[in-house]
């Protein structure tokens, strides 16, 4: 194991955790919108673009 591996693994783990959180937030937003209006593909695109 070289010295950089633990740092790389931590960085990858944080990235995966952040992606999971972002995905869960997206699902929550979609479920809220589905409860208020009929879901369209455009609405999903708007939510996705707000994350960028």
PDB file of N, CA, C and O in Angstrom, chain B, residues numbered from 101:
ATOM      1  N   UNK B 101       0.855  -1.179   0.000  1.00  0.00           N
ATOM      2  CA  UNK B 101       0.000   0.000   0.000  1.00  0.00           C
ATOM      3  C   UNK B 101       0.896   1.234   0.000  1.00  0.00           C
ATOM      4  O   UNK B 101       1.730   1.409   0.888  1.00  0.00           O
ATOM      5  N   UNK B 102       0.715   2.069  -0.987  1.00  0.00           N
ATOM      6  CA  UNK B 102       1.527   3.279  -0.965  1.00  0.00           C
ATOM      7  C   UNK B 102       0.863   4.362  -0.120  1.00  0.00           C
ATOM      8  O   UNK B 102      -0.283   4.210   0.306  1.00  0.00           O
ATOM      9  N   UNK B 103       1.568   5.429   0.115  1.00  0.00           N
ATOM     10  CA  UNK B 103       1.107   6.460   1.047  1.00  0.00           C
ATOM     11  C   UNK B 103      -0.124   7.204   0.547  1.00  0.00           C
ATOM     12  O   UNK B 103      -0.887   7.735   1.354  1.00  0.00           O
ATOM     13  N   UNK B 104      -0.332   7.253  -0.746  1.00  0.00           N
ATOM     14  CA  UNK B 104      -1.464   8.013  -1.284  1.00  0.00           C
ATOM     15  C   UNK B 104      -2.778   7.243  -1.272  1.00  0.00           C
ATOM     16  O   UNK B 104      -3.849   7.838  -1.399  1.00  0.00           O
ATOM     17  N   UNK B 105      -2.703   5.952  -1.123  1.00  0.00           N
ATOM     18  CA  UNK B 105      -3.906   5.130  -1.220  1.00  0.00           C
ATOM     19  C   UNK B 105      -4.971   5.472  -0.172  1.00  0.00           C
ATOM     20  O   UNK B 105      -6.139   5.600  -0.538  1.00  0.00           O
ATOM     21  N   UNK B 106      -4.627   5.627   1.111  1.00  0.00           N
ATOM     22  CA  UNK B 106      -5.669   5.974   2.087  1.00  0.00           C
ATOM     23  C   UNK B 106      -6.365   7.300   1.763  1.00  0.00           C
ATOM     24  O   UNK B 106      -7.578   7.428   1.927  1.00  0.00           O
ATOM     25  N   UNK B 107      -5.591   8.280   1.305  1.00  0.00           N
ATOM     26  CA  UNK B 107      -6.161   9.576   0.937  1.00  0.00           C
ATOM     27  C   UNK B 107      -7.106   9.414  -0.252  1.00  0.00           C
ATOM     28  O   UNK B 107      -8.197   9.983  -0.261  1.00  0.00           O
ATOM     29  N   UNK B 108      -6.693   8.651  -1.238  1.00  0.00           N
ATOM     30  CA  UNK B 108      -7.511   8.409  -2.420  1.00  0.00           C
ATOM     31  C   UNK B 108      -8.801   7.701  -2.040  1.00  0.00           C
ATOM     32  O   UNK B 108      -9.872   8.043  -2.542  1.00  0.00           O
ATOM     33  N   UNK B 109      -8.703   6.718  -1.157  1.00  0.00           N
ATOM     34  CA  UNK B 109      -9.893   5.985  -0.716  1.00  0.00           C
ATOM     35  C   UNK B 109     -10.856   6.887   0.040  1.00  0.00           C
ATOM     36  O   UNK B 109     -12.069   6.785  -0.148  1.00  0.00           O
ATOM     37  N   UNK B 110     -10.338   7.773   0.896  1.00  0.00           N
ATOM     38  CA  UNK B 110     -11.192   8.730   1.605  1.00  0.00           C
ATOM     39  C   UNK B 110     -11.909   9.649   0.627  1.00  0.00           C
ATOM     40  O   UNK B 110     -13.109   9.891   0.754  1.00  0.00           O
ATOM     41  N   UNK B 111     -11.170  10.155  -0.342  1.00  0.00           N
ATOM     42  CA  UNK B 111     -11.741  11.053  -1.346  1.00  0.00           C
ATOM     43  C   UNK B 111     -12.833  10.341  -2.150  1.00  0.00           C
ATOM     44  O   UNK B 111     -13.885  10.925  -2.408  1.00  0.00           O
ATOM     45  N   UNK B 112     -12.597   9.102  -2.542  1.00  0.00           N
ATOM     46  CA  UNK B 112     -13.594   8.325  -3.281  1.00  0.00           C
ATOM     47  C   UNK B 112     -14.830   8.060  -2.429  1.00  0.00           C
ATOM     48  O   UNK B 112     -15.956   8.128  -2.921  1.00  0.00           O
ATOM     49  N   UNK B 113     -14.619   7.760  -1.163  1.00  0.00           N
ATOM     50  CA  UNK B 113     -15.730   7.489  -0.257  1.00  0.00           C
ATOM     51  C   UNK B 113     -16.588   8.752  -0.081  1.00  0.00           C
ATOM     52  O   UNK B 113     -17.817   8.680  -0.113  1.00  0.00           O
ATOM     53  N   UNK B 114     -15.934   9.907   0.106  1.00  0.00           N
ATOM     54  CA  UNK B 114     -16.681  11.160   0.236  1.00  0.00           C
ATOM     55  C   UNK B 114     -17.460  11.472  -1.032  1.00  0.00           C
ATOM     56  O   UNK B 114     -18.599  11.934  -0.964  1.00  0.00           O
ATOM     57  N   UNK B 115     -16.852  11.222  -2.191  1.00  0.00           N
ATOM     58  CA  UNK B 115     -17.521  11.462  -3.470  1.00  0.00           C
ATOM     59  C   UNK B 115     -18.765  10.577  -3.602  1.00  0.00           C
ATOM     60  O   UNK B 115     -19.830  11.051  -3.999  1.00  0.00           O
ATOM     61  N   UNK B 116     -18.623   9.293  -3.268  1.00  0.00           N
ATOM     62  CA  UNK B 116     -19.764   8.372  -3.354  1.00  0.00           C
ATOM     63  C   UNK B 116     -20.875   8.776  -2.389  1.00  0.00           C
ATOM     64  O   UNK B 116     -22.055   8.707  -2.731  1.00  0.00           O
ATOM     65  N   UNK B 117     -20.493   9.199  -1.177  1.00  0.00           N
ATOM     66  CA  UNK B 117     -21.485   9.622  -0.198  1.00  0.00           C
ATOM     67  C   UNK B 117     -22.218  10.872  -0.677  1.00  0.00           C
ATOM     68  O   UNK B 117     -23.433  10.979  -0.511  1.00  0.00           O
ATOM     69  N   UNK B 118     -21.484  11.823  -1.274  1.00  0.00           N
ATOM     70  CA  UNK B 118     -22.114  13.046  -1.769  1.00  0.00           C
ATOM     71  C   UNK B 118     -23.055  12.740  -2.931  1.00  0.00           C
ATOM     72  O   UNK B 118     -24.132  13.328  -3.032  1.00  0.00           O
ATOM     73  N   UNK B 119     -22.650  11.823  -3.806  1.00  0.00           N
ATOM     74  CA  UNK B 119     -23.522  11.422  -4.915  1.00  0.00           C
ATOM     75  C   UNK B 119     -24.806  10.791  -4.392  1.00  0.00           C
ATOM     76  O   UNK B 119     -25.890  11.046  -4.917  1.00  0.00           O
ATOM     77  N   UNK B 120     -24.678   9.971  -3.361  1.00  0.00           N
ATOM     78  CA  UNK B 120     -25.853   9.326  -2.766  1.00  0.00           C
ATOM     79  C   UNK B 120     -26.785  10.372  -2.162  1.00  0.00           C
ATOM     80  O   UNK B 120     -28.000  10.291  -2.340  1.00  0.00           O
ATOM     81  N   UNK B 121     -26.240  11.341  -1.459  1.00  0.00           N
ATOM     82  CA  UNK B 121     -27.043  12.411  -0.857  1.00  0.00           C
ATOM     83  C   UNK B 121     -27.733  13.214  -1.947  1.00  0.00           C
ATOM     84  O   UNK B 121     -28.925  13.503  -1.841  1.00  0.00           O
ATOM     85  N   UNK B 122     -26.994  13.581  -3.002  1.00  0.00           N
ATOM     86  CA  UNK B 122     -27.582  14.339  -4.106  1.00  0.00           C
ATOM     87  C   UNK B 122     -28.722  13.569  -4.752  1.00  0.00           C
ATOM     88  O   UNK B 122     -29.750  14.154  -5.094  1.00  0.00           O
ATOM     89  N   UNK B 123     -28.552  12.269  -4.923  1.00  0.00           N
ATOM     90  CA  UNK B 123     -29.587  11.447  -5.535  1.00  0.00           C
ATOM     91  C   UNK B 123     -30.826  11.383  -4.643  1.00  0.00           C
ATOM     92  O   UNK B 123     -31.952  11.449  -5.136  1.00  0.00           O
ATOM     93  N   UNK B 124     -30.618  11.253  -3.330  1.00  0.00           N
ATOM     94  CA  UNK B 124     -31.748  11.216  -2.404  1.00  0.00           C
ATOM     95  C   UNK B 124     -32.506  12.538  -2.392  1.00  0.00           C
ATOM     96  O   UNK B 124     -33.734  12.549  -2.307  1.00  0.00           O
ATOM     97  N   UNK B 125     -31.781  13.651  -2.477  1.00  0.00           N
ATOM     98  CA  UNK B 125     -32.423  14.968  -2.549  1.00  0.00           C
ATOM     99  C   UNK B 125     -33.248  15.071  -3.818  1.00  0.00           C
ATOM    100  O   UNK B 125     -34.369  15.580  -3.799  1.00  0.00           O
ATOM    101  N   UNK B 126     -32.693  14.587  -4.922  1.00  0.00           N
ATOM    102  CA  UNK B 126     -33.422  14.603  -6.193  1.00  0.00           C
ATOM    103  C   UNK B 126     -34.713  13.797  -6.083  1.00  0.00           C
ATOM    104  O   UNK B 126     -35.764  14.241  -6.546  1.00  0.00           O
ATOM    105  N   UNK B 127     -34.640  12.618  -5.473  1.00  0.00           N
ATOM    106  CA  UNK B 127     -35.836  11.790  -5.308  1.00  0.00           C
ATOM    107  C   UNK B 127     -36.889  12.483  -4.445  1.00  0.00           C
ATOM    108  O   UNK B 127     -38.083  12.403  -4.732  1.00  0.00           O
ATOM    109  N   UNK B 128     -36.444  13.158  -3.393  1.00  0.00           N
ATOM    110  CA  UNK B 128     -37.384  13.893  -2.544  1.00  0.00           C
ATOM    111  C   UNK B 128     -38.077  15.001  -3.319  1.00  0.00           C
ATOM    112  O   UNK B 128     -39.293  15.166  -3.220  1.00  0.00           O
ATOM    113  N   UNK B 129     -37.310  15.758  -4.089  1.00  0.00           N
ATOM    114  CA  UNK B 129     -37.895  16.833  -4.891  1.00  0.00           C
ATOM    115  C   UNK B 129     -38.901  16.268  -5.882  1.00  0.00           C
ATOM    116  O   UNK B 129     -39.989  16.818  -6.050  1.00  0.00           O
ATOM    117  N   UNK B 130     -38.543  15.182  -6.531  1.00  0.00           N
ATOM    118  CA  UNK B 130     -39.456  14.574  -7.499  1.00  0.00           C
ATOM    119  C   UNK B 130     -40.734  14.083  -6.827  1.00  0.00           C
ATOM    120  O   UNK B 130     -41.827  14.267  -7.363  1.00  0.00           O
ATOM    121  N   UNK B 131     -40.605  13.466  -5.665  1.00  0.00           N
ATOM    122  CA  UNK B 131     -41.796  12.951  -4.985  1.00  0.00           C
ATOM    123  C   UNK B 131     -42.702  14.091  -4.546  1.00  0.00           C
ATOM    124  O   UNK B 131     -43.924  13.953  -4.583  1.00  0.00           O
ATOM    125  N   UNK B 132     -42.125  15.217  -4.131  1.00  0.00           N
ATOM    126  CA  UNK B 132     -42.927  16.382  -3.756  1.00  0.00           C
ATOM    127  C   UNK B 132     -43.668  16.912  -4.978  1.00  0.00           C
ATOM    128  O   UNK B 132     -44.862  17.206  -4.914  1.00  0.00           O
ATOM    129  N   UNK B 133     -42.958  17.028  -6.077  1.00  0.00           N
ATOM    130  CA  UNK B 133     -43.593  17.533  -7.294  1.00  0.00           C
ATOM    131  C   UNK B 133     -44.666  16.577  -7.797  1.00  0.00           C
ATOM    132  O   UNK B 133     -45.707  17.019  -8.283  1.00  0.00           O
ATOM    133  N   UNK B 134     -44.434  15.309  -7.690  1.00  0.00           N
ATOM    134  CA  UNK B 134     -45.435  14.327  -8.131  1.00  0.00           C
ATOM    135  C   UNK B 134     -46.708  14.461  -7.316  1.00  0.00           C
ATOM    136  O   UNK B 134     -47.804  14.213  -7.820  1.00  0.00           O
ATOM    137  N   UNK B 135     -46.566  14.846  -6.077  1.00  0.00           N
ATOM    138  CA  UNK B 135     -47.745  15.016  -5.229  1.00  0.00           C
ATOM    139  C   UNK B 135     -48.562  16.249  -5.592  1.00  0.00           C
ATOM    140  O   UNK B 135     -49.752  16.305  -5.282  1.00  0.00           O
ATOM    141  N   UNK B 136     -47.950  17.241  -6.243  1.00  0.00           N
ATOM    142  CA  UNK B 136     -48.623  18.497  -6.545  1.00  0.00           C
ATOM    143  C   UNK B 136     -49.043  18.645  -8.001  1.00  0.00           C
ATOM    144  O   UNK B 136     -49.984  19.378  -8.305  1.00  0.00           O
ATOM    145  N   UNK B 137     -48.368  17.971  -8.881  1.00  0.00           N
ATOM    146  CA  UNK B 137     -48.686  18.119 -10.299  1.00  0.00           C
ATOM    147  C   UNK B 137     -48.304  16.848 -11.041  1.00  0.00           C
ATOM    148  O   UNK B 137     -47.562  16.011 -10.529  1.00  0.00           O
ATOM    149  N   UNK B 138     -48.806  16.725 -12.212  1.00  0.00           N
ATOM    150  CA  UNK B 138     -48.452  15.564 -13.024  1.00  0.00           C
ATOM    151  C   UNK B 138     -46.995  15.710 -13.467  1.00  0.00           C
ATOM    152  O   UNK B 138     -46.598  16.751 -13.990  1.00  0.00           O
ATOM    153  N   UNK B 139     -46.212  14.668 -13.254  1.00  0.00           N
ATOM    154  CA  UNK B 139     -44.785  14.703 -13.561  1.00  0.00           C
ATOM    155  C   UNK B 139     -44.568  14.632 -15.070  1.00  0.00           C
ATOM    156  O   UNK B 139     -45.161  13.808 -15.766  1.00  0.00           O
ATOM    157  N   UNK B 140     -43.719  15.500 -15.541  1.00  0.00           N
ATOM    158  CA  UNK B 140     -43.320  15.449 -16.944  1.00  0.00           C
ATOM    159  C   UNK B 140     -41.818  15.317 -17.010  1.00  0.00           C
ATOM    160  O   UNK B 140     -41.119  15.579 -16.031  1.00  0.00           O
ATOM    161  N   UNK B 141     -41.334  14.923 -18.133  1.00  0.00           N
ATOM    162  CA  UNK B 141     -39.888  14.784 -18.316  1.00  0.00           C
ATOM    163  C   UNK B 141     -39.196  16.132 -18.142  1.00  0.00           C
ATOM    164  O   UNK B 141     -38.079  16.188 -17.627  1.00  0.00           O
ATOM    165  N   UNK B 142     -39.836  17.206 -18.558  1.00  0.00           N
ATOM    166  CA  UNK B 142     -39.239  18.539 -18.435  1.00  0.00           C
ATOM    167  C   UNK B 142     -38.976  18.885 -16.965  1.00  0.00           C
ATOM    168  O   UNK B 142     -37.960  19.504 -16.647  1.00  0.00           O
ATOM    169  N   UNK B 143     -39.873  18.495 -16.087  1.00  0.00           N
ATOM    170  CA  UNK B 143     -39.685  18.782 -14.656  1.00  0.00           C
ATOM    171  C   UNK B 143     -38.447  18.069 -14.126  1.00  0.00           C
ATOM    172  O   UNK B 143     -37.676  18.644 -13.357  1.00  0.00           O
ATOM    173  N   UNK B 144     -38.257  16.822 -14.534  1.00  0.00           N
ATOM    174  CA  UNK B 144     -37.061  16.088 -14.112  1.00  0.00           C
ATOM    175  C   UNK B 144     -35.804  16.766 -14.630  1.00  0.00           C
ATOM    176  O   UNK B 144     -34.802  16.837 -13.919  1.00  0.00           O
ATOM    177  N   UNK B 145     -35.844  17.265 -15.860  1.00  0.00           N
ATOM    178  CA  UNK B 145     -34.692  17.957 -16.438  1.00  0.00           C
ATOM    179  C   UNK B 145     -34.359  19.222 -15.665  1.00  0.00           C
ATOM    180  O   UNK B 145     -33.187  19.537 -15.460  1.00  0.00           O
ATOM    181  N   UNK B 146     -35.391  19.953 -15.234  1.00  0.00           N
ATOM    182  CA  UNK B 146     -35.174  21.172 -14.459  1.00  0.00           C
ATOM    183  C   UNK B 146     -34.499  20.843 -13.126  1.00  0.00           C
ATOM    184  O   UNK B 146     -33.560  21.525 -12.714  1.00  0.00           O
ATOM    185  N   UNK B 147     -34.978  19.811 -12.466  1.00  0.00           N
ATOM    186  CA  UNK B 147     -34.382  19.417 -11.182  1.00  0.00           C
ATOM    187  C   UNK B 147     -32.941  18.994 -11.379  1.00  0.00           C
ATOM    188  O   UNK B 147     -32.070  19.373 -10.596  1.00  0.00           O
ATOM    189  N   UNK B 148     -32.680  18.215 -12.413  1.00  0.00           N
ATOM    190  CA  UNK B 148     -31.316  17.756 -12.675  1.00  0.00           C
ATOM    191  C   UNK B 148     -30.393  18.930 -12.990  1.00  0.00           C
ATOM    192  O   UNK B 148     -29.242  18.941 -12.554  1.00  0.00           O
ATOM    193  N   UNK B 149     -30.873  19.901 -13.729  1.00  0.00           N
ATOM    194  CA  UNK B 149     -30.019  21.027 -14.107  1.00  0.00           C
ATOM    195  C   UNK B 149     -29.717  21.921 -12.904  1.00  0.00           C
ATOM    196  O   UNK B 149     -28.697  22.609 -12.894  1.00  0.00           O
ATOM    197  N   UNK B 150     -30.582  21.922 -11.899  1.00  0.00           N
ATOM    198  CA  UNK B 150     -30.339  22.761 -10.713  1.00  0.00           C
ATOM    199  C   UNK B 150     -29.195  22.219  -9.868  1.00  0.00           C
ATOM    200  O   UNK B 150     -28.636  22.948  -9.048  1.00  0.00           O
ATOM    201  N   UNK B 151     -28.835  20.945 -10.053  1.00  0.00           N
ATOM    202  CA  UNK B 151     -27.744  20.351  -9.282  1.00  0.00           C
ATOM    203  C   UNK B 151     -26.390  20.692  -9.878  1.00  0.00           C
ATOM    204  O   UNK B 151     -25.374  20.574  -9.193  1.00  0.00           O
ATOM    205  N   UNK B 152     -26.349  21.103 -11.111  1.00  0.00           N
ATOM    206  CA  UNK B 152     -25.074  21.342 -11.789  1.00  0.00           C
ATOM    207  C   UNK B 152     -24.476  22.668 -11.466  1.00  0.00           C
ATOM    208  O   UNK B 152     -23.402  23.000 -11.967  1.00  0.00           O
TER     209      UNK B 152
END
